[in-house]
Amino acid sequence: MLEYIIILLKGGFVMIFEGLLALLSSAFFMTSYVEENGFPKPLSKAKEAEYFKLAKEGDRDARNTLVTHNMRLVVHIAKKYVGIMDSDDLISVGAIGLLKAIDTFQYDKGTQFSTYAAKCIDNEILMTIRANKKNQACVSLYQTIGIDKEGNEITLIDTLYNDDNVAMKVEKQCVKEKLLEIIEKVLSEREYKIICMRYGLKELDVLPQREIAKKFSISRSYISRIEKKALQKLKEYMVSNDLDLR
């Protein structure tokens, strides 16, 4: 619904409340139509053009009439996705697509509204289905997965516990990633490589200064100076940016 309101605002329409009203009206129409097994017939081209003109001028009743006489199209398209989403949800989402179609359709361009609306309705349903699938793949660590013998809820994070605290591991990993970002940003390429080797960053083995000196074909004392300079640069950056990675 928020996405629908944003689209209306971007398009220059000041019809938020009218949109909500029309959507509620659509839900009412849908229920009554299903129960009565009947739908209003599509409008004639002349009538459709007339109602579009009135709707563009802010006539709420004209807009609701366009919604009402195109609900048959919403149900027709929603039938393709039965089994993937609840039927009522499909109709509701399809109705939002219809509203977007009505608000953005340019009748004077010669395109048939039913063709344009069908695409908008289909796209709205597909976007919702994809969003639902994405959300289903996200599982909270604090999601209840059972109850212990004492009646206490067991969460997913409880099952991940071992001798090392899980939360602490996650926190350490976040700090490590943030530190790597800072190091790469602040240091020169050579300083970055030396610090990574010296402290075992980026999955590298920790190396003493003499081993690093051999790799760069320079003296151990020079490596020591580079290391001290790099650490000082990092310290100054974190102090000036008020960073605390402890």
C-alpha positions as CSV (number, residue, x, y, z in Angstrom):
1,M,0.0,0.0,0.0
2,L,2.9,2.4,0.8
3,E,4.3,1.7,-2.6
4,Y,1.0,2.6,-4.2
5,I,0.8,5.9,-2.3
6,I,4.4,6.8,-3.3
7,I,3.5,6.1,-7.0
8,L,0.5,8.4,-6.7
9,L,2.7,11.2,-5.2
10,K,5.4,10.8,-7.9
11,G,2.8,10.9,-10.6
12,G,1.5,14.2,-9.3
13,F,-1.8,12.8,-8.2
14,V,-3.3,14.1,-4.9
15,M,-5.7,11.2,-4.6
16,I,-4.4,9.1,-1.7
17,F,-7.7,9.0,0.2
18,E,-9.7,8.4,-3.0
19,G,-7.3,5.5,-3.8
20,L,-7.9,3.9,-0.4
21,L,-11.6,4.4,-0.8
22,A,-11.6,2.8,-4.2
23,L,-9.5,-0.1,-2.9
24,L,-12.0,-0.7,-0.1
25,S,-14.8,-0.4,-2.6
26,S,-13.1,-3.0,-4.8
27,A,-12.8,-5.4,-2.0
28,F,-16.5,-5.1,-1.3
29,F,-17.3,-5.5,-5.0
30,M,-15.1,-8.6,-5.1
31,T,-16.9,-10.3,-2.2
32,S,-20.3,-9.5,-3.5
33,Y,-19.4,-10.7,-7.0
34,V,-18.0,-14.0,-5.9
35,E,-21.1,-14.6,-3.8
36,E,-23.5,-13.7,-6.6
37,N,-21.4,-15.3,-9.3
38,G,-21.7,-12.2,-11.5
39,F,-19.6,-9.3,-12.7
40,P,-20.5,-5.9,-14.2
41,K,-19.9,-5.9,-17.9
42,P,-17.0,-3.9,-19.3
43,L,-17.8,-0.4,-20.4
44,S,-18.3,0.6,-24.0
45,K,-15.4,2.6,-25.5
46,A,-17.5,5.7,-25.5
47,K,-18.5,5.3,-21.8
48,E,-14.9,4.3,-20.8
49,A,-13.5,7.5,-22.5
50,E,-16.2,9.6,-20.7
51,Y,-15.4,8.1,-17.3
52,F,-11.6,8.5,-17.8
53,K,-12.0,12.1,-18.6
54,L,-14.1,12.7,-15.5
55,A,-11.7,10.6,-13.3
56,K,-8.7,12.7,-14.5
57,E,-10.7,15.8,-13.4
58,G,-11.0,14.4,-9.9
59,D,-14.4,12.8,-10.1
60,R,-14.3,10.0,-7.5
61,D,-17.5,8.3,-8.6
62,A,-16.2,8.1,-12.2
63,R,-13.0,6.5,-10.9
64,N,-14.9,4.0,-8.8
65,T,-17.0,3.1,-11.8
66,L,-13.9,2.3,-13.8
67,V,-12.7,0.1,-10.9
68,T,-16.0,-1.7,-10.7
69,H,-16.4,-2.5,-14.4
70,N,-12.8,-3.8,-14.6
71,M,-12.9,-6.1,-11.6
72,R,-13.8,-9.0,-14.0
73,L,-10.3,-8.5,-15.5
74,V,-8.7,-8.6,-12.1
75,V,-10.3,-11.9,-11.2
76,H,-9.5,-13.4,-14.6
77,I,-5.8,-12.6,-14.2
78,A,-5.8,-13.7,-10.5
79,K,-7.0,-17.1,-11.5
80,K,-3.6,-17.9,-13.1
81,Y,-2.0,-17.7,-9.7
82,V,-4.5,-19.6,-7.6
83,G,-2.5,-22.0,-5.3
84,I,0.4,-19.7,-5.0
85,M,-1.4,-17.1,-2.9
86,D,-4.7,-16.9,-1.1
87,S,-7.5,-16.0,-3.5
88,D,-8.7,-13.0,-1.6
89,D,-5.1,-11.7,-1.4
90,L,-4.7,-12.2,-5.1
91,I,-7.8,-10.1,-5.8
92,S,-6.7,-7.4,-3.4
93,V,-3.2,-7.2,-4.9
94,G,-4.7,-7.3,-8.4
95,A,-7.1,-4.4,-7.4
96,I,-4.0,-2.3,-6.5
97,G,-2.6,-3.0,-9.9
98,L,-5.9,-1.9,-11.5
99,L,-5.9,1.3,-9.5
100,K,-2.3,2.1,-10.7
101,A,-3.4,1.4,-14.2
102,I,-6.4,3.7,-14.0
103,D,-4.2,6.5,-12.5
104,T,-1.4,6.2,-15.0
105,F,-3.3,5.3,-18.2
106,Q,-3.2,7.9,-21.0
107,Y,-6.4,7.4,-22.9
108,D,-5.6,9.8,-25.7
109,K,-2.6,7.6,-26.8
110,G,-4.8,5.1,-28.5
111,T,-3.8,2.1,-26.4
112,Q,-6.7,-0.2,-25.3
113,F,-7.1,0.1,-21.5
114,S,-7.8,-3.6,-20.9
115,T,-4.4,-4.4,-22.5
116,Y,-2.6,-1.8,-20.4
117,A,-4.5,-2.8,-17.2
118,A,-3.9,-6.5,-17.6
119,K,-0.1,-5.8,-17.7
120,C,-0.3,-3.6,-14.5
121,I,-2.4,-6.2,-12.7
122,D,-0.2,-9.1,-13.7
123,N,3.0,-7.1,-12.7
124,E,1.5,-6.2,-9.3
125,I,0.7,-9.8,-8.5
126,L,4.1,-11.1,-9.6
127,M,5.9,-8.5,-7.6
128,T,4.0,-9.5,-4.5
129,I,4.6,-13.2,-5.1
130,R,8.3,-12.6,-5.4
131,A,8.4,-10.4,-2.3
132,N,6.6,-13.1,-0.3
133,K,9.1,-15.8,-1.5
134,K,12.0,-13.6,-0.5
135,N,10.5,-13.0,3.0
136,Q,9.8,-16.7,3.5
137,A,13.5,-17.3,3.0
138,C,14.4,-15.0,5.9
139,V,14.3,-16.8,9.2
140,S,14.8,-15.0,12.5
141,L,17.4,-16.5,15.0
142,Y,14.8,-15.8,17.6
143,Q,12.0,-17.7,15.9
144,T,10.3,-20.2,18.2
145,I,10.8,-23.7,17.0
146,G,9.6,-25.7,20.0
147,I,9.1,-26.0,23.7
148,D,11.4,-27.7,26.3
149,K,10.3,-30.0,29.1
150,E,9.6,-27.1,31.4
151,G,7.3,-25.4,28.9
152,N,9.9,-22.7,27.9
153,E,10.0,-21.7,24.3
154,I,13.1,-22.8,22.3
155,T,14.4,-20.4,19.7
156,L,16.6,-21.1,16.7
157,I,19.5,-19.3,18.4
158,D,19.3,-21.6,21.4
159,T,20.1,-24.6,19.1
160,L,23.1,-22.9,17.7
161,Y,24.8,-22.4,21.1
162,N,28.1,-24.1,21.7
163,D,31.2,-23.5,23.9
164,D,31.9,-20.2,22.0
165,N,29.1,-17.7,22.3
166,V,27.3,-17.3,18.9
167,A,26.5,-13.6,19.4
168,M,30.1,-12.9,20.2
169,K,31.3,-14.7,17.1
170,V,28.9,-12.7,15.0
171,E,30.0,-9.4,16.6
172,K,33.7,-10.3,16.1
173,Q,33.1,-11.0,12.4
174,C,31.3,-7.7,12.0
175,V,34.2,-5.8,13.7
176,K,36.7,-7.6,11.5
177,E,34.8,-6.7,8.3
178,K,34.5,-3.1,9.3
179,L,38.2,-2.9,10.2
180,L,39.2,-4.4,6.8
181,E,37.1,-1.7,5.1
182,I,38.9,1.0,7.0
183,I,42.4,-0.4,6.4
184,E,41.8,-0.7,2.7
185,K,40.4,2.8,2.6
186,V,43.1,4.6,4.7
187,L,46.3,2.8,3.8
188,S,48.4,2.7,0.6
189,E,48.4,-0.6,-1.3
190,R,51.8,-1.6,0.1
191,E,50.8,-0.7,3.7
192,Y,47.6,-2.6,3.3
193,K,49.4,-5.8,2.2
194,I,52.0,-5.6,4.9
195,I,49.4,-5.1,7.7
196,C,47.3,-8.0,6.3
197,M,50.4,-10.3,6.4
198,R,51.6,-9.0,9.8
199,Y,48.2,-9.6,11.5
200,G,46.8,-12.5,9.6
201,L,44.0,-10.6,7.9
202,K,42.2,-11.7,4.7
203,E,42.7,-15.4,5.8
204,L,46.5,-15.0,5.5
205,D,49.0,-16.6,7.9
206,V,50.5,-14.3,10.5
207,L,54.1,-13.5,9.4
208,P,57.0,-12.0,11.3
209,Q,58.6,-8.8,10.0
210,R,61.7,-10.7,8.6
211,E,59.5,-12.9,6.5
212,I,57.5,-10.0,5.1
213,A,60.8,-8.2,4.4
214,K,61.9,-11.1,2.3
215,K,58.7,-11.0,0.2
216,F,59.2,-7.2,-0.4
217,S,63.0,-7.4,-0.8
218,I,63.5,-4.7,1.8
219,S,65.0,-4.6,5.3
220,R,63.2,-5.8,8.4
221,S,63.7,-2.3,10.0
222,Y,62.0,-0.7,6.9
223,I,59.0,-3.1,7.4
224,S,58.9,-2.1,11.0
225,R,58.7,1.6,10.1
226,I,56.0,1.0,7.5
227,E,54.0,-1.0,10.1
228,K,54.2,1.8,12.7
229,K,53.3,4.5,10.2
230,A,50.3,2.4,9.0
231,L,49.1,1.8,12.5
232,Q,49.4,5.5,13.3
233,K,47.4,6.4,10.2
234,L,44.6,4.0,11.3
235,K,44.6,5.4,14.8
236,E,44.3,9.0,13.6
237,Y,41.5,8.1,11.2
238,M,39.5,6.3,13.9
239,V,40.0,9.1,16.4
240,S,39.0,11.8,13.9
241,N,35.9,9.9,12.9
242,D,35.0,8.9,16.5
243,L,35.2,5.2,15.7
244,D,35.3,2.6,18.4
245,L,35.6,-1.0,17.2
246,R,36.1,-2.6,20.7
